[in-house]
Structures are given as C-alpha cells and as structure tokens.
C-alpha cells in the first residue's frame, strides 16, 4: 500500500506492457479485432463526451460492460 501512495500506477507497469483504451463509439467488432491483433484480453472503454471511463471490454468471452463514469 505504501508503494502505491508514493508512486503513480505507471511505476508498477513493465515498460514492455501494452495499454489499450477504446472509445465507446468504436464498433464492437473492430474493437475485438484490435484486441486480437494486439494480444490484449481486456480494455477500458472511454466516453469522450463524458470525459471518463464508462466500462470495460473483454474479448475472450465477448463480454462488454457499460455503466456510469468510473475511477479505473
């Protein structure tokens, strides 16, 4: 817990990791294909109108969760 209080989240991520965020207006099929192409299993969904994260997408089971603005 002390580590996270004195560092940002990027300090805990390896430099070789990928971070993929999808805009909510992107078609699910295109998002799924982008996840497969990048080897990413899940990604947060960003709503540019609300300027916040509104859910998540998980390609393995075709699950897409939407909700209100969230602190991810």
N, C-alpha and C positions, 0 to 999 in steps of 0.2 A: 504494500500500500504506500509506503514512503517513496518508493521509486516513482510511482505514478503521480504523486503530489509534487515532485520536483522535476519531472520530465514531461515532455509532450508525447502524444501517442506514437509519433513517428520514430522516437528513440527506441521503441520496443519492436519496431518492424525491421526485418532484414532489408538491406539495400537492394537485394535481388527480387523482392516481392512485387507483385502487381496489385494495383488498386484500380478497380473498375467501378464507375458510377454511371447509372443510366438515367436519362431524362425520362419523365413519365410519358411524354408524347411519342417516344420511340415504340414502334410496333413490337409486340412480344416475340414474334418470330425472328426479327432482326436482332433483338437483344439476346435471344437464346443462341443464335448462330455466332454472335460476337463472343459470348461466354465460352462456347465450344472452341472457337478459334484461338482464344487467349488462355485456355486451360483454367478458367475461373469457375468455381462451383456456385458462388452466390455473390450478389452485388446489391448495394443500397440503391433505392430509387429517389431521385431528386426532382422536386417540383419547382421549376424556375419562377412560376407565378407567386407561389407562397414563400419562396426562398428558404426551403427547408427539406429535410429528408422525410418522405411520407410512407416508406415501406421498404420492402426488400424483394428480391427475385432469386429463386434457387432453381437452377436448370436441371438438376438430376431427376427431380420428381415433378417438374413442371409447376412448382408452387410459386405464386406471386401474391405477396401480402401487401395490402394497402391500408392506410389508416390516416390519422391526423399527423401534424408535424411532430417529429420525434427528435430527441437528442440521441444520436447514434454514437 
